[in-house]
């Protein structure tokens, strides 16, 4: 799959346990020829965790993409007016971000990026990562799956015995999901079999 000539926004939100998968998926997009602009939510850019220091994540993103990370609402606002991206990826996309997007709340760089981008009827690709996908977040996922121009990376329960409400996107399917979204198609199936326990 070639993304040569395609301009993508790549936004990270605070599901730190999936950052390694998100970075691997980003590399696949870059290797496919995409030009990528990194974006981070306040939490993704500001919180250090056992999965790495915030400044290290920022540096890694900037080195991979060859440009500065968009980390403020003000910097994200011109994305739509300037038609900066052909598609915008949110990977990982937390329950907090899902709730904000489904209810039109714009108070982080990522939600502003999505709001600004989607006004041009261009695709937004979401890679869900949340412990309550089949509980409190289920309604938000359902709403977004019903909204025009939102597309999902196929996802599955990642630990149905220990965390029965949790679901995570298959980050290895992000490249084909983006390719499908650029054609305004949802990659199928959306729901994958759970990971064996």
C-alpha positions as CSV (number, residue, x, y, z in Angstrom):
1,X,0.0,0.0,0.0
2,X,1.5,3.3,-1.1
3,X,0.7,6.6,0.7
4,X,3.1,8.6,-1.5
5,X,1.9,12.2,-1.7
6,X,-0.6,11.7,1.2
7,X,-0.5,14.2,4.0
8,X,-1.5,12.8,7.4
9,X,-2.0,14.2,10.9
10,X,-1.1,11.7,13.5
11,X,-2.5,12.4,17.0
12,X,-1.6,10.6,20.2
13,X,-3.8,10.8,23.3
14,X,-3.0,9.4,26.8
15,X,-3.3,5.6,26.5
16,X,0.4,5.2,27.3
17,X,0.3,1.4,27.4
18,X,-0.3,1.4,23.6
19,X,2.4,4.0,22.7
20,X,4.8,1.4,21.4
21,X,2.2,0.0,19.1
22,X,1.3,3.6,18.0
23,X,4.9,4.3,17.2
24,X,5.2,1.1,15.2
25,X,2.0,2.0,13.2
26,X,3.4,5.5,12.6
27,X,6.6,4.0,11.1
28,X,4.5,1.8,8.8
29,X,2.7,5.0,7.5
30,X,6.0,6.7,7.0
31,X,7.5,3.7,5.2
32,X,4.4,3.7,2.9
33,X,5.4,7.2,1.8
34,X,3.1,9.4,3.9
35,X,4.1,12.9,5.0
36,X,3.1,13.0,8.7
37,X,2.5,15.9,11.1
38,X,2.5,14.8,14.8
39,X,-0.1,16.0,17.3
40,X,-0.4,15.3,21.0
41,X,-3.1,15.9,23.6
42,X,-2.1,17.8,26.7
43,X,-2.0,14.5,28.7
44,X,0.0,12.7,26.0
45,X,2.6,15.5,25.9
46,X,2.7,16.3,29.6
47,X,2.5,13.1,31.6
48,X,5.4,10.8,32.2
49,X,4.5,7.2,33.1
50,X,6.0,3.8,33.5
51,X,5.8,3.6,29.7
52,X,8.2,6.5,29.2
53,X,8.9,10.1,29.9
54,X,6.8,12.7,28.1
55,X,9.8,14.6,26.7
56,X,11.1,11.4,25.3
57,X,7.8,10.7,23.5
58,X,7.8,14.2,22.0
59,X,11.4,13.9,20.9
60,X,10.8,10.5,19.3
61,X,7.7,11.8,17.4
62,X,9.6,14.8,16.1
63,X,12.5,12.8,15.0
64,X,10.3,10.3,13.1
65,X,8.2,12.9,11.4
66,X,10.8,15.6,10.9
67,X,8.7,18.4,12.3
68,X,7.5,19.8,15.6
69,X,4.6,18.2,17.5
70,X,1.4,20.3,17.6
71,X,0.8,20.6,21.3
72,X,-1.6,23.6,21.7
73,X,-5.1,24.4,20.7
74,X,-4.0,27.5,18.9
75,X,-1.5,25.5,16.8
76,X,-4.2,22.9,15.9
77,X,-6.9,25.4,14.8
78,X,-5.4,26.2,11.3
79,X,-5.5,22.6,10.3
80,X,-8.9,22.9,8.6
81,X,-8.6,26.3,7.1
82,X,-5.2,25.5,5.6
83,X,-6.5,22.0,4.5
84,X,-3.2,20.6,6.0
85,X,-4.1,16.9,5.9
86,X,-5.8,14.3,3.6
87,X,-6.7,12.3,6.7
88,X,-6.2,12.6,10.4
89,X,-5.4,9.6,12.6
90,X,-5.9,9.5,16.4
91,X,-3.9,6.6,17.7
92,X,-4.3,5.8,20.4
93,X,-7.8,7.3,21.0
94,X,-8.8,7.2,24.7
95,X,-12.3,7.0,26.2
96,X,-11.9,10.7,27.2
97,X,-11.2,11.7,23.6
98,X,-14.0,9.5,22.3
99,X,-16.4,11.2,24.6
100,X,-15.3,14.7,23.6
101,X,-15.5,14.0,19.9
102,X,-18.9,12.4,20.1
103,X,-20.2,15.4,22.0
104,X,-18.5,18.2,20.2
105,X,-16.1,19.2,23.0
106,X,-13.0,21.0,21.8
107,X,-10.6,21.6,24.7
108,X,-7.4,19.8,23.7
109,X,-5.0,20.0,20.7
110,X,-6.3,16.7,19.4
111,X,-10.0,17.5,19.7
112,X,-9.3,20.9,18.0
113,X,-7.3,19.2,15.3
114,X,-10.2,16.8,14.6
115,X,-12.9,19.5,14.7
116,X,-10.8,21.7,12.3
117,X,-9.9,18.9,10.0
118,X,-13.4,17.3,9.7
119,X,-15.0,20.5,8.6
120,X,-13.6,19.8,5.2
121,X,-15.4,16.4,5.1
122,X,-12.0,14.6,5.2
123,X,-11.6,11.3,7.0
124,X,-10.7,10.9,10.7
125,X,-9.3,7.4,11.6
126,X,-9.7,6.4,15.3
127,X,-7.6,3.6,16.9
128,X,-9.6,2.9,20.1
129,X,-7.7,2.1,23.3
130,X,-9.9,2.1,26.4
131,X,-10.8,-0.1,29.4
132,X,-14.5,0.8,29.2
133,X,-15.1,0.4,25.4
134,X,-18.0,-2.1,26.2
135,X,-19.2,0.0,29.1
136,X,-19.4,3.8,29.5
137,X,-17.6,4.4,26.2
138,X,-19.8,2.1,24.2
139,X,-22.3,4.8,23.4
140,X,-19.6,7.2,22.3
141,X,-18.0,4.6,20.0
142,X,-21.5,3.9,18.6
143,X,-22.2,7.6,18.0
144,X,-18.9,8.1,16.2
145,X,-19.4,5.0,14.1
146,X,-22.6,6.5,12.9
147,X,-21.1,9.9,12.1
148,X,-20.0,10.8,8.6
149,X,-16.2,10.8,8.0
150,X,-15.2,8.9,11.1
151,X,-13.5,5.5,10.5
152,X,-12.2,3.0,13.0
153,X,-9.2,0.8,13.0
154,X,-10.6,-2.7,13.7
155,X,-10.6,-3.4,17.4
156,X,-11.1,-6.3,19.8
157,X,-11.3,-7.2,23.5
158,X,-7.7,-7.4,24.6
159,X,-8.3,-9.2,27.9
160,X,-11.9,-10.5,28.2
161,X,-11.2,-12.4,31.4
162,X,-9.3,-9.8,33.4
163,X,-10.9,-6.7,31.8
164,X,-14.1,-7.7,30.1
165,X,-15.1,-4.2,29.0
166,X,-11.7,-3.3,27.5
167,X,-11.0,-3.0,23.8
168,X,-7.9,-2.0,21.8
169,X,-7.4,-1.4,18.1
170,X,-5.2,-3.7,16.1
171,X,-2.5,-1.2,15.4
172,X,-1.1,-3.5,12.6
173,X,-4.2,-2.7,10.7
174,X,-3.8,1.0,10.9
175,X,-2.2,1.4,7.4
176,X,-5.0,-0.5,5.6
177,X,-7.6,1.4,7.7
178,X,-6.2,4.7,6.6
179,X,-6.0,3.5,3.0
180,X,-9.7,2.5,3.1
181,X,-10.7,5.8,4.8
182,X,-9.0,7.8,2.1
183,X,-11.6,6.1,-0.2
184,X,-14.3,6.9,2.3
185,X,-14.7,3.2,3.2
186,X,-14.7,1.5,6.6
187,X,-12.2,-1.4,6.8
188,X,-14.1,-4.5,7.7
189,X,-14.7,-6.3,9.9
190,X,-14.7,-3.6,12.6
191,X,-15.0,-6.1,15.4
192,X,-12.2,-8.7,15.6
193,X,-12.1,-11.9,17.6
194,X,-10.8,-11.4,21.1
195,X,-7.2,-12.1,21.9
196,X,-6.8,-15.7,23.2
197,X,-6.4,-15.9,27.0
